[in-house]
């Protein structure tokens, strides 16, 4: 599990900070960037503006980030670290098949409420989806989360169904992201209906793999 307290990762930075002052400078650049994204949208944010509002010359931004895509990548890395932390927390609670069913709903709710509280995160995720270079890590992250859930729940699935179950989980985790984007783009009442419907679909599909048949309907 990545530790965000140890500073930015090497992949997104031009120069790795060694002093606390440098790490604080990077944190301020990222904080300002996220605030600007929330107010203006990613396309309207410039490196010059980020530098001005983060309290330093533009050279101090380019010292660490070669371009805006690198800033977006670093923001995404930090988002992933936070998402992984609550995903791991929910997965570690799984001891029974019913726990697993509850975990799928809890994870979806946690994702939704996090992004609802922080609208700029939605702009960040849209940018990741639109950028091929950044979209590949997003797919990789989805795959890793699906695999983690599979390892925690494969015991509840018969061996004959496990391969299909693994593939289904990847689709479900991917579709959860698409459903979240839809729910966040409509009024609250409609969003709640969409979330309820999606959680019902996931529970039905997962139950099929756990017991070999779809749950009975009233």
C-alpha positions in Angstrom: 0.0 0.0 0.0 1.6 3.3 -1.0 2.4 5.7 1.8 1.5 9.3 0.9 3.5 10.7 3.8 6.7 9.8 2.1 6.2 12.3 -0.6 5.5 12.2 -4.4 6.4 9.3 -6.5 9.3 9.4 -9.0 7.2 8.8 -12.1 5.4 12.1 -12.1 8.3 14.4 -11.1 11.2 15.9 -13.0 13.1 16.3 -9.8 12.7 14.3 -6.5 12.5 16.6 -3.4 15.0 15.8 -0.7 14.2 18.6 1.8 11.0 19.3 3.7 10.8 22.7 2.1 10.7 21.2 -1.4 8.1 18.7 -0.4 6.0 21.5 1.0 6.4 23.4 -2.2 5.1 20.4 -4.2 2.2 20.0 -1.8 1.2 23.7 -2.3 1.4 23.4 -6.1 -0.8 20.3 -6.0 -3.3 22.0 -3.6 -3.6 25.1 -5.8 -3.9 23.0 -8.9 -6.8 21.0 -7.5 -8.5 24.2 -6.3 -8.2 25.7 -9.8 -9.5 22.6 -11.4 -12.5 22.7 -9.2 -13.2 26.3 -10.1 -12.3 26.5 -13.7 -11.9 23.0 -15.1 -8.6 21.5 -16.2 -8.5 22.9 -19.7 -8.6 26.5 -18.4 -5.8 26.1 -15.8 -2.3 27.2 -16.9 1.1 26.6 -15.4 1.6 30.3 -15.0 -1.6 30.6 -13.0 -0.6 27.7 -10.8 2.8 29.3 -10.1 1.3 32.7 -9.2 -1.3 31.3 -6.8 1.0 28.8 -5.2 3.4 31.7 -4.2 6.4 31.2 -6.4 7.9 31.8 -9.8 6.9 29.7 -12.7 10.4 28.2 -12.7 9.7 26.7 -9.3 6.8 24.7 -10.9 8.7 23.5 -13.9 11.5 22.5 -11.6 9.3 19.6 -10.5 6.7 19.2 -13.1 7.6 19.4 -16.8 4.0 20.1 -17.9 0.4 20.2 -16.7 -0.1 16.5 -17.5 2.6 15.6 -14.9 0.6 17.6 -12.3 -2.6 15.8 -13.2 -0.7 12.5 -13.0 0.5 13.3 -9.5 -2.9 14.4 -8.4 -4.3 11.1 -9.7 -1.6 9.1 -7.8 -2.7 10.8 -4.5 -6.3 10.1 -5.3 -5.5 6.4 -5.9 -3.7 6.2 -2.6 -6.8 7.5 -0.8 -9.1 5.2 -2.7 -6.9 2.2 -2.1 -6.9 2.9 1.7 -10.7 2.6 2.1 -10.9 -0.2 -0.5 -8.4 -2.2 1.6 -10.3 -1.4 4.8 -13.6 -2.7 3.3 -12.0 -5.8 1.8 -10.3 -6.7 5.0 -13.7 -6.9 6.7 -14.8 -9.8 4.4 -15.3 -13.0 6.3 -18.5 -14.4 4.7 -20.3 -14.2 1.4 -22.7 -11.8 2.9 -19.8 -9.5 4.0 -18.6 -9.6 0.4 -22.0 -8.5 -0.9 -22.1 -5.7 1.7 -18.6 -4.6 0.7 -19.5 -4.1 -2.9 -22.2 -1.6 -1.8 -20.1 0.1 0.8 -17.2 0.6 -1.7 -19.6 2.2 -4.2 -21.1 4.5 -1.6 -17.6 5.5 -0.4 -16.5 6.4 -4.0 -19.6 8.3 -4.6 -19.6 10.4 -1.4 -15.9 11.2 -1.8 -16.4 12.6 -5.2 -19.6 14.4 -4.3 -17.7 16.1 -1.5 -14.8 17.1 -3.8 -16.3 18.1 -7.2 -12.8 18.8 -8.6 -12.0 15.1 -8.3 -14.6 14.5 -11.0 -12.8 16.9 -13.4 -9.6 15.1 -12.5 -11.0 11.7 -13.4 -12.5 13.0 -16.6 -9.1 14.3 -17.6 -7.5 10.9 -16.8 -10.1 9.2 -19.0 -9.5 11.6 -21.9 -5.7 11.3 -21.9 -4.3 8.0 -23.4 -1.1 8.2 -21.5 -2.9 8.7 -18.2 -5.8 6.4 -19.0 -3.6 3.3 -19.0 -2.7 3.7 -15.3 -6.4 4.1 -14.5 -7.2 0.8 -16.2 -4.3 -0.8 -14.4 -5.7 0.5 -11.1 -9.2 -0.8 -11.8 -7.7 -4.2 -12.6 -5.7 -4.2 -9.3 -8.7 -3.4 -7.2 -10.8 -6.0 -9.0 -8.0 -8.6 -8.4 -7.8 -7.6 -4.7 -11.6 -8.2 -4.3 -11.3 -11.5 -6.2 -8.6 -12.8 -3.9 -10.7 -12.0 -0.8 -13.9 -13.6 -2.2 -12.9 -16.5 -4.5 -13.4 -18.9 -1.6 -17.2 -18.3 -1.9 -17.2 -19.2 -5.6 -17.1 -22.7 -7.1 -13.9 -23.5 -9.0 -15.9 -23.9 -12.2 -17.1 -20.3 -12.0 -14.0 -18.6 -10.8 -12.5 -17.6 -14.1 -15.8 -16.0 -15.3 -16.1 -14.4 -11.8 -12.7 -12.8 -12.1 -13.6 -11.3 -15.5 -17.0 -10.2 -14.2 -15.4 -8.3 -11.3 -13.2 -6.4 -13.7 -16.3 -5.3 -15.7 -18.2 -4.5 -12.5 -15.4 -2.3 -11.1 -15.0 -0.5 -14.5 -18.8 0.0 -14.8 -18.8 1.4 -11.2 -16.7 4.3 -12.4 -19.0 5.0 -15.4 -22.1 4.8 -13.2 -20.5 7.2 -10.7 -19.9 9.7 -13.5 -23.5 9.4 -14.6 -24.8 9.8 -11.0 -22.7 12.9 -10.4 -24.0 14.6 -13.6 -27.7 14.4 -12.7 -29.8 15.9 -9.8 -29.5 14.3 -6.4 -32.9 12.5 -6.5 -32.1 10.8 -9.8 -28.5 10.1 -8.7 -29.9 8.1 -5.7 -32.1 6.1 -8.0 -29.2 5.3 -10.3 -27.0 4.3 -7.3 -29.7 2.0 -5.9 -30.3 0.4 -9.3 -26.6 -0.2 -9.8 -26.0 -1.7 -6.4 -29.0 -4.0 -7.0 -27.4 -5.2 -10.3 -24.0 -5.8 -8.6 -25.6 -7.7 -5.7 -27.6 -9.9 -8.1 -24.6 -10.6 -10.3 -22.3 -11.4 -7.4 -24.9 -13.6 -5.7 -25.1 -15.7 -8.9 -21.4 -16.5 -8.6 -21.6 -17.2 -4.8 -24.6 -19.6 -4.9 -24.7 -20.6 -8.6 -28.1 -19.0 -9.3 -29.7 -15.6 -9.2 -31.4 -14.5 -6.0 -35.1 -15.1 -5.9 -37.4 -12.1 -6.5 -40.4 -11.3 -4.4 
